[in-house]
Amino acid sequence: MKIRFANLKDLKAVASVEAACFPEAEAADEKAFAWRLETFPESFLVAEDDDEHIVGLINGAVTDQKAITDDLFEAGGGHNPEGAYQSVFGLAVLPQCQNQGIGAALMRAFIELARAQGRCGVILTCKAQKLDYYGGFGFENLGVSASVHGGALWYDMLLGFEGPKSSVILQVSPYQEDDISQMIDIWNEIVTDGVAFPQMETLSLDSGRSFFAQQSHCGVARDTATGEVVGLYILHPNNLGRCGDLCNASYAVKKGLRGCRVGEVLVKDCLVQAKALGFKILQFNAVVKTNTAALKLYRKLGFTPLGEIPGGFLMRDGHYESIIPHYKTL
């Protein structure tokens, strides 16, 4: 089984899965799915079997609401890419493929995605018989929902990300030889995900040691309580000669701690180090359009977007996504 981002080519397949799993009054149709795929593809995952047939899906708009209301399901109903909460409009697995862990894998991937995008939590509605199922993922039952979608009785469920992980105390410092193994693991997670870094080859211990040594500077973020490396950045020239005052950087945060301000701490330290090294401009060449957490952070820190380059990034699932270069004067 493989989990990937959905795209418009999946329209008929996802509508078919939905129809097989929900009553007609509750199921989204092709028109609704077309809007979802066009509006929030970064919040729409599908599961494929070994023959690349779609057997499951999970999707939802982003909102500042802590509970789902029926207007969210409508086109133009309030999707906010910078919103605090990731909603779940539907989790569906073909009946013949259920009880194989596919739904749980989709939900875990969606929760991790919401963390990585900097959300405060995940919200959904469910019927009474599913309360224990979603409770198993950590969702809290907030009571009967205001939603009357499909004429059914729903319960509001909330999984908040506020907790021990978000209170990690961080310290950023130059990397040491003993950090390299942890740095490689974190870096390779991003490369393997195939949705943010341009690199396609993972690092080995030898290639990683050489790679990090070639940078102008490498910083690591540590959990001060444990000494664990939870994130890193690399900094290097973006050009040479008359354009040698431009630098470039990449940031990687360990899964499970994304959305906990590790990235922000890394970028802020990177800005200080870049200026100290004599660079005048920090430029990001290829911020992927679906990387909403990065876009939100760079906007917060005063970076200027330079426009959208269509089809500039090959996503892991084979489709091309737009990139948005950014810069900030140091």
N, C-alpha and C positions, 0 to 999 in steps of 0.2 A: 504494500500500500504506500502511496505517495500523497502528501498534502501539499497543495500549491495554491497560488492566487488564481482566482477565476478571471476570465475575460469574456468579451462579447461572443466569441466563438463557442462558448459553453452554454449559450442561452437556452437552446432547446433541451439540452441534457439536464440542466439544473431545474427547469420547469417540470420536466418529467419526474425527477426525483421528488420534488415538492408535492406533485399531484399524487404520487404513490404513498405519501406519508401523512397527508393532512386531509380533513374533510374539505369539500369544495368551498364552503363558506370561509374557511380559514386559509386556504392555500393561495399563495401569490401566483399570478398568471405570467405569461411571457412579457406582457407590457410592463408589469411591475418589476420583473427581473431585469428587463432592459434598462429601466431607470436606475436600478441599484448598481448594475454593472458599469454604467456610465458615470454614476455619481460617486460611489465609494468602492472602487475595485480594490483599494488598499485594505478594506474591511470585509473582504469576501473570499473565503477559502473553500476549496473543494478537495475531496479525497478520491483518488483513483485506484483501481485495482491493478493487478499486474499486467492486464491487457489495455491499460490506459482508458478504461471506461469509468465515468464518474459514478460513484456509488454513494456519495454523501456530500453535504454542504453545511456551511454555517456563515451567516452574514448579518450585518446590521449597521444602521446609521450611527453617527457620533453626535452627542448632544450634551448640553449642560444640565439637563434634567436628571434627577436621581431615580426616576421611574419612567416607564414607557407610557406614552399616551397615544391614542389611536391616530392622531394627526401625523405622527412620525412615519407611519406606513405610507403616507400619501406623497406623490411627487412634489418636491418643494416643501415638504412638511417640517423642515427644521434641521436637516443635516448640517452640522457645523464641524468642518474638518479640524478645528482647533478646540472642540468641546472637551469637557472633562471626563465624560463617561462613554464607553463603548457599549452600545446596545446589541442584543441578540434578537434579530427578527425571526430567525428560525434555525434550528439544528435538525437536520433530517438525514436519515440513512435508509437506503432501499430495504424493504422488509426482509428480503432474502439474504441481506448482508448484516442484519442486526445481530446483537449479542456476540460480536467479534472484536469489540473494543474500538470500533471506528468512530463512533460518536464521542467517546471519551477522548480519543486522540485529537479529534477536531476541536473539542472544547478546550483542551489543554493548550493546543496551538493558538487558539483565538485569545485565550487569557494571556499567554506569553506575548502575543502580538500587541495586545492592548498595553501591557506593561512597557514594551519596547517603544511604543508610540507616545509614551508619557501620560497615559490616561490615569485618572484617579480610581477607576474601577470599571466593572462590567455590570450591566443591568439586563434583566430579562423578565418576561412573564411566563408562568407555566400553570398547568392545571394541578389540582390537588394530588393526583396520583404521581406527579413528577417532583414533588417537593423534596422527598428524600434523595432522589437522584441528583438534583442540583445542589442539595445540601452537602453531598459528598465532595463537591468541588470547592466548598467553602462559602457558598451563597447563603445569605441570611434572608429568611422570610419576613417581609415587611408588611404582610397582610393582604387583604383583598385589593386588587388593582382597580383603578378607575377605567381601565380598558374594557371594552365590551366587544373586542374584535371577534367577528364570526358569531356573535351571540352567545359566547361561552363565558364561564366564570374563571377569572385568572387571578393569580397571586403575583405580587411584585417581589422580585428577588434581586439582591444586591451583593456583589462581591467587591468589597473595598480593598484598595491596595495600601491603605494607611496601616502601618504595623511595624514590626521590628526591622524589616528590611529597609524601610524608608528612613529609619533613624540611624543608619550606619554613619559613623564619624570617619571622614576621609582625610587622608594626607597625600599630597602629590609630591613626588620627588623624582630625580633622574633614576633610570632603571639600573639595576645591578645584575651581575652575571647570574646570581641565584634566582632572578625573576624570569629568566628567559623561557623556561618551560611553561610557566603559567601564562606568560604573554603570548606564546605561540598557540596555546589552547584557546585563548579568548579570540585572537586574530582569526584562527581557522574556523571558529564558529561563524563569524561574519562571512568569510569567504564561501563556506559551504552553504549558507543560507541563500546566497546568490541574488540578493535584492538590494545591496547597498555598496559593496566594494567592487571595483572593476576587475580585480584579480580573480583568476579562475583556478590557479594552482595553490594548494595549501603549503604551509611551511613545514619543513622537517627541523630537527634540532640544529643541524649544521647550517641549512639555508636560513633559518630564522636568526641564528646568531650573527651571520653575515649581514642579513637584511637590516637588523636593528643597529648594527655597528656603523652602517653606511649613512645613517640619518644625521642631520645637523643636531637634533636633540630627540630623545625619547623620554617621555614622562609616564610614570605609572601611578595610579590611584590605589591606595591601600586602605583596607579596613583597619583602623588603628587598634581595634580590640583583638584582632586575630593575626594581623600582619599579612593577610591574604591580598593578592593583587586582584582587584575587581574591575580594572579598566586601564587603558593605555592610550597614548597618542604618539604619532610619529610626525616630525617636522623637518622639512627639507626645502631647498630652492625650487621654485616653480618654473624658473627659466634661467638663462645665463646672460653674460655680457651686459648690454644696456638694459636688460630686463631682470638683472640679477637681484633687484631689491624686492621682487615678488617671491613670496614663499607659499607653500602648500602644506596641508596637514590632513591626517586621517585619524579617526577616533574609534575605539572599540570598547564596548562595555560588556561585561559578563552577563550571560542570560540569567534571569532571575533577579537582577539588580537594575535592569533597564527601567526607566521611569522613576528612579530614585535619586535624580540629580547628579549622578556620577558623570554623565556626559557634560553637563554644565560646568562642573568643577574642572574637568579636563580642558575644555575650551578656554576657560578663563586663564588657567595656568599657561596654556599654549600661547595666548596673546602676549603674556608677560615675557615668556622666553623668546618669542619671535622678535619682539622689539629689542630685547637685550642683545640679540645676535646681530642686530643692525638691519633687519628687514624693515621695509616701510609699508608693505601691503600683504595681508593674508588673503589668499584667493582659494576658493573651492571650485574645482573644475567640473565636477559631475555629481551634484546632489540630486538623487533620484526623486522624481516628483511624488512617488508613493511613500517616501520616507518622511512622513508628516511630523514625526517627533523632531527630526533634525531641522526641518524647515521652521518649525515653531521656535526652537531654541535659537537658531541663527537670527531670526527676526527679533527675538527678545534681546539678544546681545548686540544688536545694531549693525548687523551685516546687511549689505545691499544686494538684492537679487539682480542679475544681469539679463533676465529674460529666459524664455523656455526654448530648449533645443529638442524638437520632436524626434523620438526614436533613437536617442543617444545612448541608451543603456540596454544591453541584452539581459533580460530577466532569466532566472533559472528555468522557468517553464517554457522558454523559447520565444516569448513575445518581446517587442521592443518598447521601452518606456521612455518618457521625456526626462531630460535632466535640466537643472536650473543652476547655473554657476552663480557664485556669490563672492563678494569681497568686503574687506574692512580695512580702513586705513589705521595703521598702528601709531 
